[in-house]
């Protein structure tokens, strides 16, 4: 696995708001995970813009260091490199996300992570670590069957029905997908995921080619921006806001999702907004027509 330089580690930590390099403890792992998902949104911005970022440990780390973000392969790839460089024992796993209305699967369209830690009794424990799912989870979960509550969302860890010795992380019923299944086998690198990334980022059949989508998680809420619709699930319930103009849209991008489009010129940012706005107008017209008797 890629080993970051001390300067890269410090820059990465600064990017997510962590002040110091510390020993690889459970408490530090939780702090890193929470800071990562709070600061770096899961997003399809570059894919939607037809400017996909390359995948790999070093390219993904550089993406983060240059004030950008990405989706699961970038976020979990970079985070695994950071954890490895800090001295954690990190494991890479084949995984698959189950969209609502479909069957569970492990198809390597998601990069799963786990971390092995020694507890206070000198026993080894494994933790599910995932900063690349957008709206789940906020902090690591023990790889132990049970129900877990993190702020307004609830999760379940159970055995996978699609692979022997695998595990499954079930999402809150109000959230964006049903769950994720993980293969227990540990991979030696990212080669398994390269063709999947190529499909996601370049194929006309990719679900992310024409969806401008960002997701972010913090202690109190899960945020999603899909086109011009900002959805929030918080301790105070569910809210939906339609962003009606460019200024409002850019404000939410930056203030809520930490996305300032640093890799895009002013003209390119305007083009992104025009594409999103046009798609939103078309969607509204379709919904209005569908609602007519």
C-alpha positions as CSV (number, residue, x, y, z in Angstrom):
1,X,0.0,0.0,0.0
2,X,1.1,3.5,-0.7
3,X,3.1,5.2,2.2
4,X,2.6,8.9,2.5
5,X,5.5,11.3,3.4
6,X,5.3,13.0,6.7
7,X,4.6,16.3,4.9
8,X,1.7,14.7,3.0
9,X,0.3,13.3,6.2
10,X,0.3,16.7,7.9
11,X,-1.2,18.3,4.9
12,X,-4.0,15.7,4.7
13,X,-4.7,16.1,8.4
14,X,-4.8,19.9,8.0
15,X,-7.3,19.4,5.2
16,X,-9.7,17.6,7.4
17,X,-9.2,19.7,10.5
18,X,-6.9,17.4,12.6
19,X,-4.1,19.3,14.3
20,X,-1.5,16.7,15.2
21,X,-0.2,13.3,14.2
22,X,-1.0,10.9,17.0
23,X,-0.4,7.2,17.7
24,X,-2.8,4.7,16.0
25,X,-5.3,4.3,18.8
26,X,-9.1,3.7,18.7
27,X,-9.9,7.3,19.8
28,X,-7.7,8.8,17.1
29,X,-9.3,6.5,14.5
30,X,-12.7,7.8,15.5
31,X,-11.5,11.4,15.3
32,X,-10.1,10.9,11.9
33,X,-13.2,9.2,10.6
34,X,-15.5,11.8,11.9
35,X,-13.4,14.7,10.6
36,X,-13.1,13.0,7.1
37,X,-16.9,12.5,6.5
38,X,-17.7,15.9,7.9
39,X,-15.2,17.7,5.7
40,X,-15.0,15.7,2.5
41,X,-18.3,15.1,0.7
42,X,-19.0,12.0,-1.4
43,X,-19.7,13.4,-4.9
44,X,-20.2,12.9,-8.6
45,X,-19.1,16.4,-9.6
46,X,-16.1,15.5,-11.8
47,X,-18.0,12.6,-13.4
48,X,-21.0,14.9,-14.2
49,X,-18.6,17.5,-15.6
50,X,-17.0,14.9,-17.9
51,X,-13.7,15.5,-16.1
52,X,-13.2,12.3,-14.0
53,X,-10.3,12.1,-11.6
54,X,-7.9,9.1,-11.8
55,X,-8.1,6.4,-9.2
56,X,-5.3,4.9,-7.1
57,X,-3.7,5.4,-3.7
58,X,-1.4,8.3,-4.7
59,X,-3.8,10.0,-7.2
60,X,-6.6,9.9,-4.6
61,X,-4.3,11.3,-1.9
62,X,-3.3,14.1,-4.2
63,X,-7.0,14.8,-5.0
64,X,-7.6,15.4,-1.3
65,X,-4.4,17.5,-0.8
66,X,-5.5,19.8,-3.7
67,X,-8.8,20.7,-1.9
68,X,-10.9,18.3,-4.0
69,X,-13.0,15.3,-3.2
70,X,-14.5,12.3,-5.0
71,X,-16.5,9.2,-4.6
72,X,-15.9,5.8,-2.8
73,X,-12.8,4.7,-4.7
74,X,-11.1,8.1,-4.1
75,X,-12.3,8.7,-0.5
76,X,-11.7,5.2,0.8
77,X,-8.6,4.8,-1.2
78,X,-7.0,8.0,0.2
79,X,-8.2,7.3,3.7
80,X,-6.8,3.8,3.7
81,X,-3.4,5.2,2.6
82,X,-3.6,7.8,5.4
83,X,-4.4,5.2,8.0
84,X,-1.7,2.8,6.8
85,X,0.8,5.7,6.9
86,X,-0.2,6.5,10.4
87,X,0.5,2.9,11.5
88,X,-3.0,1.3,11.4
89,X,-3.6,-2.2,10.1
90,X,-6.0,-1.5,7.2
91,X,-7.7,-4.2,5.1
92,X,-9.2,-3.7,1.6
93,X,-12.4,-5.6,0.7
94,X,-14.6,-6.2,-2.3
95,X,-18.1,-4.8,-1.6
96,X,-21.4,-3.9,-3.2
97,X,-24.0,-1.3,-2.5
98,X,-27.7,-2.4,-2.6
99,X,-29.9,0.3,-4.1
100,X,-33.5,0.3,-2.9
101,X,-35.6,-2.3,-4.7
102,X,-32.7,-4.5,-5.8
103,X,-31.1,-7.6,-4.4
104,X,-27.9,-7.6,-2.2
105,X,-24.7,-8.0,-4.2
106,X,-20.9,-7.9,-4.0
107,X,-19.8,-6.7,-7.4
108,X,-16.7,-4.6,-6.5
109,X,-18.5,-1.3,-7.3
110,X,-17.6,-0.3,-3.7
111,X,-14.2,-0.4,-2.0
112,X,-14.7,-1.6,1.6
113,X,-12.3,-1.0,4.5
114,X,-11.8,-2.6,7.9
115,X,-9.2,-1.9,10.6
116,X,-7.7,-4.3,13.2
117,X,-7.1,-2.8,16.6
118,X,-6.0,-4.2,20.0
119,X,-8.4,-3.4,22.8
120,X,-7.5,-2.8,26.5
121,X,-7.6,-6.5,27.2
122,X,-5.0,-7.3,24.6
123,X,-7.6,-8.8,22.3
124,X,-7.8,-8.0,18.6
125,X,-11.0,-6.3,17.3
126,X,-12.0,-5.4,13.8
127,X,-13.8,-2.2,12.9
128,X,-15.8,-1.3,9.8
129,X,-14.4,1.9,8.5
130,X,-16.0,3.7,5.6
131,X,-15.7,7.4,4.5
132,X,-16.8,6.6,1.0
133,X,-20.6,6.0,1.4
134,X,-21.7,9.6,1.6
135,X,-24.4,9.5,4.3
136,X,-23.1,6.6,6.4
137,X,-21.5,6.0,8.8
138,X,-20.3,9.0,10.9
139,X,-17.8,6.9,12.8
140,X,-16.4,3.4,12.8
141,X,-18.6,0.5,13.8
142,X,-17.4,-2.8,15.4
143,X,-17.5,-5.7,13.1
144,X,-20.0,-7.4,15.5
145,X,-23.6,-8.2,14.8
146,X,-25.9,-5.6,16.4
147,X,-27.9,-2.4,16.1
148,X,-26.0,0.9,16.1
149,X,-27.3,4.5,16.5
150,X,-25.3,7.4,15.2
151,X,-27.1,10.7,15.6
152,X,-30.4,10.7,13.6
153,X,-29.6,7.5,11.7
154,X,-29.7,3.8,12.7
155,X,-27.6,0.9,11.3
156,X,-27.5,-2.8,11.6
157,X,-24.4,-5.1,11.2
158,X,-25.2,-8.7,10.3
159,X,-23.9,-11.5,8.2
160,X,-24.0,-11.3,4.4
161,X,-26.3,-13.6,2.5
162,X,-24.3,-13.4,-0.7
163,X,-20.8,-14.4,0.4
164,X,-19.5,-16.9,3.0
165,X,-18.0,-15.2,6.1
166,X,-18.9,-11.8,4.8
167,X,-20.8,-9.1,6.6
168,X,-23.5,-6.6,5.8
169,X,-24.1,-3.0,6.9
170,X,-27.8,-2.1,6.7
171,X,-28.8,1.5,6.3
172,X,-31.4,3.6,8.0
173,X,-34.8,3.1,6.2
174,X,-35.0,6.8,5.4
175,X,-31.6,6.9,3.7
176,X,-30.5,6.7,0.1
177,X,-29.9,2.9,-0.3
178,X,-30.7,-0.3,1.5
179,X,-27.3,-1.6,2.6
180,X,-23.8,-2.8,1.7
181,X,-22.3,-6.3,1.6
182,X,-18.6,-7.0,2.2
183,X,-16.4,-9.9,1.3
184,X,-14.1,-10.9,4.2
185,X,-11.2,-11.7,1.9
186,X,-8.4,-9.1,2.1
187,X,-7.1,-7.7,-1.1
188,X,-3.5,-6.6,-1.8
189,X,-4.3,-3.6,-3.9
190,X,-6.8,-1.7,-5.9
191,X,-6.6,-3.6,-9.2
192,X,-10.0,-5.2,-8.7
193,X,-11.7,-1.8,-8.7
194,X,-10.0,-0.2,-11.8
195,X,-12.5,-1.4,-14.4
196,X,-15.4,-0.5,-12.1
197,X,-14.0,3.0,-11.7
198,X,-13.6,3.2,-15.5
199,X,-17.3,2.2,-15.9
200,X,-18.5,4.6,-13.3
201,X,-16.5,7.6,-14.6
202,X,-16.7,7.1,-18.4
203,X,-19.4,4.8,-19.5
204,X,-22.6,6.3,-20.9
205,X,-24.5,3.7,-18.8
206,X,-22.9,4.9,-15.6
207,X,-25.6,6.0,-13.0
208,X,-23.4,9.0,-12.2
209,X,-22.9,10.5,-15.6
210,X,-26.0,12.7,-15.6
211,X,-26.6,13.1,-11.9
212,X,-25.1,16.0,-10.0
213,X,-25.0,14.5,-6.5
214,X,-23.2,15.2,-3.2
215,X,-23.6,13.6,0.2
216,X,-22.2,14.6,3.5
217,X,-22.5,13.3,7.1
218,X,-21.8,14.9,10.4
219,X,-22.8,14.1,14.0
220,X,-26.3,15.7,13.8
221,X,-27.4,15.2,10.2
222,X,-27.0,13.6,6.8
223,X,-27.1,16.0,3.8
224,X,-27.7,15.3,0.1
225,X,-27.7,17.7,-2.8
226,X,-29.2,16.1,-5.9
227,X,-29.3,18.7,-8.7
228,X,-31.2,21.6,-7.1
229,X,-32.8,19.7,-4.3
230,X,-31.1,19.8,-0.9
231,X,-32.3,17.0,1.5
232,X,-31.4,16.9,5.1
233,X,-32.1,14.2,7.7
234,X,-31.4,15.6,11.1
235,X,-32.3,15.1,14.8
236,X,-35.1,17.5,14.1
237,X,-36.6,15.5,11.2
238,X,-36.4,15.6,7.4
239,X,-36.3,18.8,5.4
240,X,-36.2,19.4,1.7
241,X,-35.1,22.7,0.1
242,X,-35.3,23.6,-3.6
243,X,-32.4,25.9,-4.5
244,X,-33.9,28.4,-6.9
245,X,-30.9,30.4,-8.2
246,X,-27.2,30.1,-8.9
247,X,-26.1,32.1,-5.9
248,X,-28.1,30.0,-3.5
249,X,-26.8,26.8,-5.1
250,X,-23.2,27.8,-4.9
251,X,-23.6,28.9,-1.3
252,X,-25.0,25.4,-0.3
253,X,-22.2,23.7,-2.3
254,X,-19.6,25.6,-0.3
255,X,-21.1,26.0,3.1
256,X,-22.8,22.7,3.6
257,X,-20.7,20.3,1.4
258,X,-17.3,22.0,1.4
259,X,-17.2,22.0,-2.4
260,X,-15.7,25.2,-3.9
261,X,-15.0,23.8,-7.3
262,X,-11.4,24.7,-7.1
263,X,-10.6,22.7,-10.2
264,X,-13.0,24.7,-12.4
265,X,-12.8,28.1,-14.0
266,X,-15.6,30.7,-13.6
267,X,-16.9,29.8,-17.0
268,X,-16.9,26.1,-16.2
269,X,-18.7,26.7,-12.9
270,X,-21.4,28.6,-14.8
271,X,-21.7,25.8,-17.3
272,X,-22.1,23.3,-14.4
273,X,-24.9,25.4,-13.0
274,X,-26.7,25.7,-16.4
275,X,-26.6,21.9,-16.9
276,X,-28.0,21.3,-13.4
277,X,-30.6,24.0,-13.7
278,X,-31.8,22.7,-17.1
279,X,-32.0,19.2,-15.8
280,X,-34.0,20.4,-12.8
281,X,-36.5,22.4,-15.0
282,X,-37.0,19.3,-17.1
283,X,-37.5,17.1,-14.0
284,X,-40.1,19.6,-12.6
285,X,-42.0,19.6,-15.9
286,X,-42.0,15.8,-15.9
287,X,-43.3,15.6,-12.3
288,X,-46.0,18.2,-13.1
289,X,-47.1,16.3,-16.1
290,X,-47.1,13.0,-14.2
291,X,-49.3,14.6,-11.5
292,X,-52.1,15.7,-14.0
293,X,-55.2,13.4,-14.0
